[in-house]
Each structure stands twice: as structure tokens, then as C-alpha cells.
């Protein structure tokens, strides 16, 4: 974004460009359908670039911030231009989301979805004064983003009690309290709600995700990650600890195969993360639908 340009001005400018590319591509190519694989095209890249600039991490995001605008003429493929218009549209969606965040919310997004990804150095983690999960209602979906701290279950239950129209929980979290994650998953299943991924979902977060009656992953670079359960001082708990028995019982109750997932957890130290391929999430029941992979 050019220096001195406000975010609202930039959003309006990119919106106009998106429409121009879309209209031209439709006129030349005869179709407005690029394919469902492009629904969220480059959204995560744009969000990290925008949040990074807002947090003054300009050097870290310079490779993902720049967009090469293809010419609108016969040298460009109509489908490619249509896809580029979708990318620009997703830039505006990401920008609006980032503008509505406070600084701590931007830091949480930066830490969870950007640091260590897309060429952004892993040592650029930033301290947040409010790392705990934030709850935002979007229609019938409850967006849950941030740490699963002690008391998370009570906060989630209060949100669900106050908003009976909620049908889906969208998650993005680096994890936290396993106890709260298990209680939350049981509550989600009791209410017959579905779950999906709104950002990376690590550590205790996949346990909450497993609570969904249906567990959906759309095309996205967002990932699920597993590691050993550990104490507050970062020490891994032995597999004989009762928490693993409770977690095993929970997975079985959710229709998830613990004989697959517990070894995933044990394979990574508390400071590591095992990230299975999305194609491996279907067979053990972690997900009931992965776009272009399994389900429905």
C-alpha cells in the first residue's frame, strides 16, 4: 500500500480493480465461474501481508505484499484474469477484517497464522496483552480465535446460551487448556453443532474441533497440529497420566480413532508440532468433510 494512503481508500481502489478484472474476464471468457478451489484464493497471504504492515513488520512481508497486475488484453488468459479478480476481492475482505481488529487481535493473527509461514521468519513472534480467545458472531457462526485458556469452556457456553441461533463454531487457536477443550467439545456435540477451521488450529484446538457433529475443512492453507500434553512449565506429561485416558475416551465418544491420534500427539514434543496431511484427517474421523478429499 502506498505511503499516506488510508486503508479505506486502498480498499475502495482494490474493489474497483477487482470489478474491472472480473468484468473483462467474463466478457472475454464467457463465464464468471472459476471453480470452488479459488473461493478463498490467497486470503491468508493477503491477511498476513496486511496485518504485518499494520504491525510495522514491513521487511518480513515484502515478498507476499506485492501483487503483479496482469494486463487486460489478449496476452492474458481469461481464466487467469478471473482468478486474479478473486484474489483482489479476497484482499478487500482481509483488509476489512484487519481494519476491524485492535492491535492485540492483529498480533494474535500474526503469531498464529503468519509467523514461520510464507517466508516470514519464525523469530518474529510478538507479545500480546490479550492472547485469550475472542468470540465474534457472524450470522449463525461463532468465530473463536485465540488461546484456549482456563475458563474458555465457561465463556464458550455463555456465548452459546446467549445466541441459540448458532449452528457452527469456526476455530483458530494455538491451543491451551486440554480440560477446557474437552469440556467444550462435549458441549458442542451435545448441542449438535458443526465445527470448521477459521485459522490454524494447534495443540488443544483440534480437540474442540472434534466436538462438531460435522467437522469441515474447506480449501485453505490453515492446518491442524498435534503435540504432547504438557504442564504449565512446559514439561511433557507421560502417556500414563490420566489426562491421556480422558482424551482417549473423549475421542472415542466423538467418533475419532484415538489409536491414530494419540500417536500423532506423542510424536511431537511440547515445543514441536505434528501436522498431518489434510488427506489423512478423514479416515480416523478427525474431519467428516475435507474439500476435494472426503465426505459429502
Secondary structure, DSSP 8 states (H G I E B T S, - for coil): --TT--HHHHHHHHHHHHHHHHHHHHHHHS-----GGGTTTTHHHHHHHHHHHHTT-HHHHHHHH------SSTTS-HHHHHHHHHHHHHHHHHHHHHHTS-HHHHHHHIIIIITTSTT--TT-----S--B-EEEEETTEEEEESBB-TTHHHHHHHHHHH-TT--EEEEEE--B-HHHHHHHHHHHHHTT-EEEEEEEEETTHHHHHTT-SSEEE-S-S--EEB---B-TTS-B--TTSHHHHHHHHHHHHTT--HHHHHHHHHTS-TT--B---GGGTTTTTS-SEETTTB--
